[in-house]
Amino acid sequence: MNTNAVRQSFKQFIFEYDATNLSVSDVTKDIARMLRLRYKTDAPRRPPRVILLGPPASSRTTQSKILSDTFGLVSVSPMDLLKAETQRNPGIAIKVKESLEKGEPIPDEFILRLVDARLRQSDCRVNGWVLDGFPENDTQINLLRAMRIKPSLVVIFE
């Protein structure tokens, strides 16, 4: 994951967080506090857009589910989108399987299309979303820029 590029692109929204010795509920409370702080003004409220990044086993998926349940946000996981797409489209399933067998990352062309389509759906626009583990590279960061997405909060678990 290219955290330096993420930091550069979303520097005004970053909340770096060391959750090493904290429970899942403590982490959730801290992230919820950060979201509430951002919405205490009298300005018109736009739906929260949260990006959670971090290595595997950093509890970002758990936090994504908890935040989506707590705030009514849509949990968007590129891997879940990809799994659903491979079940619907055997051609993509074959290409993804080939990439994984070669030890290569899954081609961005699949992930970018799925994330783009999902974030454009009405439930994401109306309710807001939690993006779990995306963006991971420059191409994915550029997609978010092209979509003119400005997150409310970016949390990087280390």
N, C-alpha and C positions, 0 to 999 in steps of 0.2 A: 504494500500500500504506500502511495506517495503522499505522506502526511505533510511534507513541506509545501507541495503544490496546493493542497487543501487549505493549509494555514494561510498561504498567500491569497488565494481566491476568496476566502470567507473570513478574513482576519477580524472583521468587526463583529462577527457572530460566534467566535470560538469560545468555548468553555472547556479547557483542558482539565481532566479529572483523574485523580489517582484513587481508584477504588480498591486498592490492594487489601486493606484491613477492614473494609466496611461490608455490612450485610446488604443484600439486594434491596431491602426496604429502605435502608439509609440512603443508598444511591438514588433510588426513585424519589425520595423526599427532596433531595438536593436538586435534582433535575426539575422537579415540579416547582420548587421554589424559584429557580431561574426563569422558568416559563411565566410564572405569575408576576415576577418583577418586571418583565418586559411588557406586560399588559396592564400596568397600573395607571397609565396615563388616560386622559380623556379622548385621545385620538381614536378615530374609527378603527375598530379591531379587525384585523385580517386573520384568517385561520392560521393557527400555528403550523410552521414547517420546520421539522426537527430532523437533523442528520446525526446519526449515531455511527461512529467509526471506531475501530479497534481491532486487535488481533482476535483470532478464534479463542473462545473460552473467556472472553472479557466481559461477559454477561450483557452484551449489547442487544442480542435478540430477546433476552428476558426483559430488559428495560423497554425495548420497543413494544412488546406485548402489554406490559404494565401501563406504559404511557398511553397507548392507544385505548386501553380499557378505561383508564382514569379520565382522560380528556376527550374521549370520543373521536380520536384521530384514526385515520386509516393507516394500518401498518403495512408498509411496502417493503418487501424483501425480494431483491433480485433473484435470489436462489429459488424462492417459492414460485416466483413468476416463471422462471426457467423450467422448473419441474412440471408445472401445469402445461406449459407450451410443448414440452417434449412428449407429454401424454397425448396431446391433441395432434401433434405434427411429427410423424415418424422420421421424416427427412432431417429435421433439426436434431432429433434424438440421436440419429446416427452420427452426425457431425460433432455433437457434444461428446458422445462416447469416444469418438476417435481422438478428440483433443485431450480428454482425461487419460486415455490409455497411453498417449505419447508424453504425458506429464506437462502438457502445455496448458496455459490458461484458456478458459472458454472464450471464444472470439467475441469481441466487443459488439460486433454487428448484431448479435442476437440479444445481448443484455440491453444495449442502448435502445433498441426498438421497443422492447418490452417495458422498460422503465418509463420511456417517453410516453407510450400509450397509456400506461397506468396513471401517471401523474396528471394527464389531461382529462381523465374521467371526472364526472361531476362530483362524485362523493369526495374525491381528494380536493377538488377546488372549493367545495362548500365547507367541509369539516376540517380540512388540514390533514397533514400526514406525518408519519415517522418513517424516515428512509433508513433502513438497516444495512450498513456495510457498503454504502455507495455514496460517493465515488471513490474508486480505488486507484485510478490512473489519470493521466492528463486528458485522454480522449473522453473519459466519463465526466471530468470536470468541465471540459468544453461543451458537452451536451447540456449540462445545467446552466452554463453561461448563455448558450444559444437559446435556451428556453426562458431566459431572463428570470431564473429562479433565485430569489434571495431568501435564504433560510432565516427563521426566527432565532434558531439556536443550533450550533454545531458542537457536539460533545465528542471528544476524542478520548477513549479509554486507553490507558497504557499499561 
